[in-house]
C-alpha cells in the first residue's frame, strides 16, 4: 500500500480512471455484440441503425483512449464488410433450418 501523500493520490486517481475505462470498454463490447447479433438475425433496417451507433462508439473509444485508432479502424472495416454481406444476402428462413434438422436426424 502507498504511504506518501502523492502516491495515495495517484492510487485514488487510478481507481477512478479504471472505473471509467472499464465502463467505456464494456459499452464498446455491448455495441459490438449487438451488431453481431443483428448481423446473425439479418434485419437490414435494424442493422444499418446499429452499425451507425457501433461505429460512433468505436470512434468515441479512440478519443477516450480505450482503443487504439488502428484497432478501431480494423473493427470498423471488418464489421462493415459483414454488414454489407448480410444486407446483400437473403434472410435465413425457418424452412431451411427445419430441413437441415430433419436431414441430420436421418
Residue, then its C-alpha position, 0 to 999 in steps of 0.5 A: x500500500x502507498x504511504x506518501x501523500x502523492x502516491x495515495x493520490x495517484x492510487x485514488x486517481x487510478x481507481x477512478x480512471x479504471x472505473x471509467x475505462x472499464x465502463x467505456x470498454x464494456x459499452x464498446x463490447x455491448x455495441x459490438x455484440x449487438x451488431x453481431x447479433x443483428x448481423x446473425x438475425x439479418x434485419x437490414x433496417x435494424x442493422x444499418x441503425x446499429x452499425x451507425x451507433x457501433x461505429x460512433x462508439x468505436x470512434x468515441x473509444x479512440x478519443x477516450x483512449x480505450x482503443x487504439x485508432x488502428x484497432x478501431x479502424x480494423x473493427x470498423x472495416x471488418x464489421x462493415x464488410x459483414x454488414x454489407x454481406x448480410x444486407x446483400x444476402x437473403x434472410x435465413x428462413x425457418x424452412x431451411x433450418x427445419x430441413x437441415x434438422x430433419x436431414x441430420x436426424x436421418 
